[in-house]
Amino acid sequence: MSGQRNIKLWIIGIVVVVVLIGVGVGAYLGKTKVGAPSDTAASAQAGAGGTDDKDLIPIKTYTRKNCTSTPILVADQKGFFKEEGLKLVFTGELKPTEILPSVLNGNNDFAEQHPNAIATFVAGGAKIKGVGRSIVEPGPEVDPKYRHMRWFVKADTGIKTWKDLIDYKKGQKLSANGLIPTCTTFLLSTITDKTGIGRDRLNFVAFDTDQAALQALQQGNIDIAGVHPPFYKMAADAGLTLVGDSSDAGLGTAAGIYLYYFTDDYISKNPDTIKKFLNAMTKAQNWSNENPDEAAQITADFIGAPASGSHYYSKTTDIPEEQVQPWIDDLVNSGNLKPGEVKLSDMLTHQFEQR
């Protein structure tokens, strides 16, 4: 509990510093070239024609070298941004702790996060709101390989199911990758509560990437590794045992919900740009759902690592509040938020929903 509270206070500290002094240092410009993937020769054929780049509205975001990049890359490379009069500008890679400050200080226009992280940011003073959905958990009619997360253990543990973990290393903590508040910690905690393992047995260790977590599992440095779709095959090829997936949390579509967010100031000053952005992202997300193999390849090519799968994405811009609420309730139940400290209206806007 104290570790969770320290994380919240640390996030609040970042928010307060940025709000008060307006951090604008060059470190937030990241490590990679400014621009967009469609600027490269390899993807030049993908854009929609007829509009000069100088007439496009730039929309800035940090360079993602992970599985969350897919719909943004698709929107850029398939010309959906250009169709809406927008031009994607990648500003460079950032550490996770630098992403929120980069949006608050205007170096980036948008980012995306799960509801528990956004709620924690808002509790810390960040003036941001979620404007639309990105990733969601697919229903049972969709191939399980598109579910938001899977958890693996080493084959030599003999573990086959969640129930097997109840007596595994009895009396000891079980280490897993994750950082509070994220999907990795929320979903695994929820699953362990439901299966009788208990979240009190979990010890979370932060890793920069899913690949790093898988490597740590193989080396015996953690007991459980949670990974996302682009790396399911990598885990299977390594001979790791699948224990379960995000559907085991019993949350339905809410298990994967991921929200694009902008600052309140940007929303107030640029509502038309956000509408155009969400139009492009909706096109890209539907295209990615319909062309998952190509979407995964676009991601793999860009991040420079094998990506054998893709997430599943929302088909609309709406944000059903009943999908967000469980993430907030968990923060309250775990002591990371006080009851009523953050209302849904503090962290979401329905202004851009298409009805």
Protein Blocks (a to p, Z undefined) as FASTA:
>chain_A
ZZmmmmmmmmmmmmmmmmmnopabfklnojbdcddfklpmklmmmpcehiafklpccddd
ddddbfklmmmmmmmmnommmmnopacddebjcdfklmmmmmmnopambdcddfklmmmm
mmnopacddfbdcbdcddfkbcfklpfbdcdddfklopabfklmmmgoghiacddedddd
dfklmmmmmmmmmnonopmlpccdddfbfklmmmmmmnopafbdcddfklmmmmmmnopa
cfbdfklnonmjmlmgccddddfklmmmmmmmmmmmmmmmmmmmmmmmmmmmlmmmmmmm
mnopacfbdcdddfbfbdcfklmmmmmmmmmmnopacehkacfklmgcfklpcZZ
